[in-house]
Amino acid sequence: MRLAFTLAFTFTFGATLVACGGDTGRADASTSVTTAQPTATDPGASTGASSGDVPTSSATGGSATDSASSNPGSTTDATSAGPTSSADTDPSTGAATATTTDTTTADTTTADTTTGVMPEACPCPDDLLVPLDDGIFVLSKTAVLWKYLPGANKFEMLGPIKCDVAPSTFSMGVDREGYAWVQFSDLQIRKVDITNVSDCSDPGFVPLQDGVENFGMAFVSNSAEDKCDRIYGNHYNGVAMGKGISEFFSVDPMTLDLVQLGKSDYGLAEVSGTGDGRAFLFAGPDPADLIEVDKNTGATISTIPLPGVKTGGGFAFAFFAGDFYFFTDAESDGTSEVTHIDYDDSDKNGKQDLKVVLQDAPLRVVGAGVSTCAPLIPQ
């Protein structure tokens, strides 16, 4: 998986994780390569294990992915000192004229003076050359950013990420402004412009807060009404499953501090979020499960078994248009399988059908991120 720490994760995040108000005028400097039945390969793809891959011990799982950032949507009421009056003199007549000066303090969110309409708190940018609403951003182990287009069932390469750290990645989330928040294997997080993947900056996130090392991540909206989002994470500690064995947390969009929310029953888990404020985990042990969690506590709400879905040498997942897409390297051969679940039963057959839709992706996916600007229902 511009990270929905919003990130989006100050979901500006040079000092700010706010993902509200999209940037404009960014040009896509990358060259896209599309493959209907992908033949392109990740230029740095590797079949060997790495720190973002599943541990070689008895616990299995994948490197953490997905997921943003945006400033929680809150407004402050306008305060007013009240209008003040003063007398002026009309220079042409010498007559005194009364003038009134309004000293009202502006609200942090102000209405358009021509229409009186309040602007959207965290709008989605509508001018990006790489759209946020038509697919899932995926990350290779070797720091190459791709995009998976569910409708066409194909991958597009956006290009190698150019950051100041070793190109071994672990997880990713994408915010509402069009930035991928990438966590590297050495715990560093960098913010990458999806329209120009060589544009990489350090948002200021401090690793090892509360002892949390690598983690699965995703941007999640505050609610269905409040589209501002922030990063949510699940500590990847190598323990597949157990009561309260890991930590579920968010990242403050202003300070980038970890905010502990509760205990997680999964220590090998990825995170995905939705634009209507829901949070999900994709976790082992194999075969894996899809788990909806309370994003305020990390507590399990529901679990859907995923028979036959093995995380293997690296894994990620994301929610898009009512369904989930799982990226797994079950055979640890450096190429991921893509599995789709009809989560919303859009075909109305009474089942949440699970199907492998692509056997060999042109990369090993270790991170997947969908902006909360992506659609919630089939388009």
C-alpha positions in Angstrom: 0.0 0.0 0.0 -0.8 13.1 -0.4 0.6 8.1 3.9 -4.4 8.1 4.4 -0.8 10.2 8.5 -3.5 12.7 7.1 -1.1 9.5 6.4 -1.9 11.2 7.2 1.0 9.7 9.3 2.0 18.0 10.0 -2.3 10.6 6.3 2.1 19.4 5.4 4.0 16.3 6.7 7.4 18.0 6.4 6.4 18.7 9.9 2.8 17.7 9.5 0.9 14.5 8.7 -2.1 16.4 7.4 -3.6 15.1 4.2 -6.3 17.7 3.7 -6.3 19.9 0.6 -4.5 18.2 -2.2 -1.5 19.6 -3.9 -2.0 20.9 -7.5 0.0 20.9 -10.6 2.2 17.9 -9.9 3.5 16.3 -13.1 3.9 12.6 -13.4 7.6 12.1 -14.3 7.4 8.3 -14.5 6.9 6.1 -17.5 4.1 3.6 -17.0 4.4 0.0 -18.2 1.2 -1.9 -18.5 0.8 -5.7 -18.8 -2.6 -7.3 -19.4 -1.0 -10.6 -18.5 2.0 -9.0 -16.9 5.3 -9.7 -18.5 7.2 -6.8 -17.0 9.3 -7.6 -14.0 10.4 -5.5 -11.1 13.9 -4.3 -12.0 15.1 -5.3 -8.6 12.9 -8.3 -7.9 14.5 -11.0 -5.7 13.5 -14.5 -4.8 15.6 -14.4 -1.7 14.3 -13.8 1.8 14.8 -10.4 3.4 13.9 -8.6 6.5 10.5 -7.6 5.1 9.7 -11.2 4.2 8.2 -13.9 6.3 10.5 -15.1 9.0 12.1 -18.4 8.4 11.1 -19.7 11.8 7.9 -21.6 12.4 5.9 -18.4 12.4 4.9 -17.4 8.9 3.7 -14.1 7.5 4.7 -11.3 5.3 6.1 -7.9 5.6 3.8 -5.3 6.7 2.1 -3.0 4.3 -0.5 -0.7 3.5 -2.3 2.1 4.4 -2.1 8.1 5.3 -2.6 10.9 6.6 -4.7 13.8 7.2 -5.6 16.2 9.7 -8.7 15.1 11.7 -11.5 17.3 10.6 -12.3 19.7 13.3 -13.2 23.3 13.2 -13.2 26.0 15.8 -16.2 28.3 16.3 -15.7 31.9 15.3 -15.1 34.3 18.1 -16.1 37.9 17.9 -15.2 40.9 19.8 -18.2 42.6 18.2 -18.4 45.4 15.7 -16.8 48.7 16.6 -18.0 52.1 15.2 -16.1 55.3 14.5 -17.1 58.6 12.9 -15.4 59.7 9.7 -15.8 63.0 7.8 -16.9 63.0 4.2 -14.2 65.2 2.5 -16.6 66.5 -0.1 -19.4 67.7 2.3 -17.7 67.9 5.7 -20.5 65.8 7.1 -19.8 63.1 9.6 -20.4 59.5 8.4 -20.5 56.5 10.6 -18.4 53.4 9.7 -18.5 50.0 11.3 -15.5 47.7 11.5 -16.2 44.0 12.0 -13.5 42.5 14.2 -14.8 39.0 14.0 -12.1 36.4 14.2 -12.2 34.1 11.2 -13.2 30.4 11.7 -10.5 27.9 10.9 -12.8 26.7 8.1 -14.4 29.6 6.3 -17.2 29.7 3.8 -16.7 30.7 0.3 -17.5 34.5 0.2 -19.3 34.2 -3.1 -21.5 31.1 -2.4 -21.6 30.9 1.4 -20.8 27.2 1.1 -18.4 25.6 3.6 -15.4 24.0 1.8 -14.9 20.2 2.2 -12.5 19.6 5.1 -10.1 17.2 3.4 -10.9 17.2 -0.3 -9.4 14.7 -2.8 -7.2 16.3 -5.4 -8.7 16.2 -8.8 -5.7 17.2 -11.0 -3.2 14.4 -10.3 -1.7 12.8 -13.4 -1.7 9.5 -11.4 -5.3 9.2 -10.1 -6.0 8.0 -6.6 -9.4 6.5 -7.3 -8.8 3.9 -10.0 -6.5 1.4 -8.4 -4.3 0.1 -5.6 -0.7 1.2 -5.1 1.7 -1.6 -4.5 5.3 -1.7 -3.4 8.0 -4.3 -4.2 10.5 -5.5 -1.7 13.2 -3.7 -3.7 11.5 -0.2 -3.4 9.8 0.0 -6.8 6.3 1.5 -6.8 3.6 0.0 -9.0 -0.1 0.3 -9.4 -2.6 -2.5 -9.6 -5.8 -1.8 -11.6 -8.5 -4.2 -10.5 -10.8 -3.5 -13.4 -8.2 -4.5 -16.0 -6.4 -7.0 -13.6 -3.0 -5.6 -14.6 0.0 -3.8 -13.1 1.6 -0.5 -14.1 5.1 0.4 -13.0 5.5 3.9 -11.6 9.2 3.6 -11.0 12.0 3.0 -8.5 11.7 5.1 -5.3 14.7 7.4 -4.8 15.3 7.8 -1.1 18.3 8.2 1.1 18.0 4.8 2.7 18.8 1.3 1.5 16.1 0.1 -1.0 14.6 -2.7 1.2 11.0 -2.0 2.0 8.5 -3.3 4.5 5.1 -1.6 4.3 3.2 1.3 2.9 0.1 3.5 3.2 -1.2 6.1 0.8 -2.8 9.4 1.9 -5.5 11.6 0.4 -3.0 14.0 -1.1 -1.2 11.4 -3.2 1.8 10.5 -1.1 3.0 7.0 -0.4 4.3 6.6 3.2 6.9 3.9 2.9 8.4 2.1 5.8 11.8 0.6 5.0 13.3 -2.5 6.6 15.6 -0.3 8.8 12.4 1.2 10.4 12.7 4.6 8.6 9.6 6.1 7.0 9.8 8.3 3.9 7.1 10.1 2.0 7.0 9.6 -1.8 5.1 11.6 -4.4 3.1 9.1 -6.5 3.3 11.3 -9.5 7.1 11.6 -9.2 8.6 8.7 -7.3 12.0 10.3 -7.2 10.5 13.0 -5.0 11.2 11.5 -1.5 11.2 13.4 1.8 11.6 12.6 5.5 8.3 13.5 7.2 9.9 13.4 10.6 8.6 10.1 12.0 10.8 8.8 14.9 11.2 5.0 14.8 11.0 2.7 17.8 8.4 4.7 19.7 7.1 2.5 22.5 9.4 -0.2 21.3 7.4 -0.7 18.1 9.6 -1.8 15.2 8.2 -2.6 11.8 4.5 -2.5 11.4 1.6 -2.9 8.9 0.0 0.4 8.1 -2.9 2.1 6.3 -4.6 5.4 6.2 -8.2 5.3 7.6 -10.8 8.1 7.5 -12.1 9.4 10.8 -15.6 8.4 9.8 -18.1 8.2 6.9 -18.8 11.9 7.4 -15.3 13.1 8.4 -13.0 12.1 5.5 -9.8 13.4 7.1 -7.6 10.4 7.7 -4.6 9.2 9.7 -2.2 6.2 9.8 -3.2 3.2 11.8 -0.7 0.5 12.5 -0.3 -3.0 13.9 3.1 -4.0 15.3 4.8 -6.8 13.3 6.5 -8.8 16.1 6.7 -12.2 14.5 4.1 -13.9 16.7 1.3 -15.1 14.4 -1.6 -15.2 16.8 -2.5 -15.0 20.5 -4.6 -13.0 22.9 -3.2 -9.5 23.1 0.2 -10.4 21.8 0.7 -7.2 19.7 -0.1 -3.5 19.7 -2.6 -1.6 17.6 -2.1 2.1 17.4 -2.5 5.3 15.3 -0.1 8.1 14.4 -0.9 11.6 15.5 -1.2 13.6 12.3 0.3 16.7 13.8 3.2 15.3 15.9 3.8 12.0 14.3 3.7 10.4 17.8 2.5 6.9 18.2 -0.9 6.8 20.0 -1.5 3.4 21.6 -5.1 2.3 21.1 -5.2 -1.3 22.4 -3.9 -4.8 22.1 -4.0 -6.8 18.9 -4.4 -10.6 18.7 -2.1 -10.7 15.6 1.6 -10.1 15.4 1.9 -10.9 11.7 -0.6 -8.6 10.2 -1.1 -6.1 7.5 -3.6 -3.2 7.8 -6.1 -1.7 5.3 -8.6 1.1 5.8 -11.6 2.6 4.1 -12.9 6.0 3.3 -15.9 5.4 5.7 -13.7 4.9 8.7 -13.3 1.1 9.0 -10.1 -0.8 9.7 -9.1 -4.3 8.7 -6.2 -6.8 9.3 -4.9 -9.5 7.0 -3.2 -11.9 9.2 -1.9 -15.5 9.6 -1.3 -18.2 10.6 -1.7 -19.7 7.2 -4.3 -20.0 5.9 -4.9 -16.4 6.7 -7.9 -14.5 7.9 -9.6 -11.2 7.1 -10.4 -9.4 10.3 -12.3 -6.2 10.9 -11.2 -4.4 14.0 -12.5 -1.6 16.1 -10.1 1.2 15.0 -10.4 2.8 18.5 -9.3 -0.2 20.4 -7.9 -2.9 18.0 -10.5 -5.3 19.3 -11.8 -7.9 16.7 -15.3 -7.2 15.3 -15.5 -10.1 12.8 -13.3 -12.7 11.1 -13.6 -14.2 7.7 -11.4 -17.3 7.0 -9.5 -17.2 3.7 -9.1 -20.9 2.8 -6.1 -21.5 0.6 -4.6 -18.0 1.0 -1.1 -18.4 2.3 1.0 -15.3 3.0 4.3 -17.0 2.1 7.4 -14.9 1.4 5.7 -11.5 1.6 2.1 -10.2 1.7 -0.1 -7.1 1.6 -3.8 -6.3 0.9 -6.1 -3.4 0.3 -9.8 -2.5 0.1 -11.1 -1.1 -3.2 -14.6 -0.5 -4.4 -16.3 -2.7 -1.9 -13.9 -5.7 -2.1 -10.5 -6.8 -0.9 -7.5 -7.8 -2.9 -4.7 -9.9 -1.3 -1.2 -10.0 -2.6 0.7 -13.1 -1.4 4.0 -14.8 -2.4 2.8 -18.3 -1.3 5.6 -20.1 -3.1 8.3 -17.6 -2.0 9.4 -17.3 -5.6 9.5 -13.5 -5.9 6.2 -13.2 -7.7 2.9 -12.5 -5.9 -0.5 -14.0 -6.5 -3.5 -11.7 -6.5 -6.6 -13.0 -4.8 -10.0 -11.2 -4.8 -12.8 -11.6 -2.3 -16.3 -10.3 -3.2 -16.7 -8.8 0.2 -19.9 -6.9 -0.6 -21.4 -9.8 -2.5 -21.9 -7.5 -5.5 -23.0 -10.4 -7.7 -25.8 -11.1 -5.2 -25.2 -14.9 -5.1 -25.2 -14.9 -1.3 -21.5 -15.7 -1.0 -18.3 -13.8 -0.5 -16.5 -15.6 -3.3 -12.8 -16.0 -3.0 -10.8 -16.4 -6.3 -7.2 -16.1 -7.5 -7.4 -13.6 -10.3 -3.7 -13.5 -11.2 -1.2 -16.2 -10.5 2.1 -14.4 -11.1 2.5 -10.7 -10.6 5.6 -9.0 -12.0 6.9 -8.3 -8.5 6.8 -9.5 -4.9 4.4 -7.2 -3.2 5.2 -6.3 0.4 3.2 -3.1 0.7 -0.2 -2.0 -0.6 -2.0 1.3 -0.1 -5.3 2.8 -1.2 -6.1 6.4 -0.6 -9.3 7.0 1.2 -10.3 8.9 -2.0 -10.8 5.5 -3.6 -14.4 4.4 -4.2 -16.3 2.5 -1.4 -18.6 0.7 -3.8 -18.3 -0.8 -7.3 -18.1 1.8 -10.0 
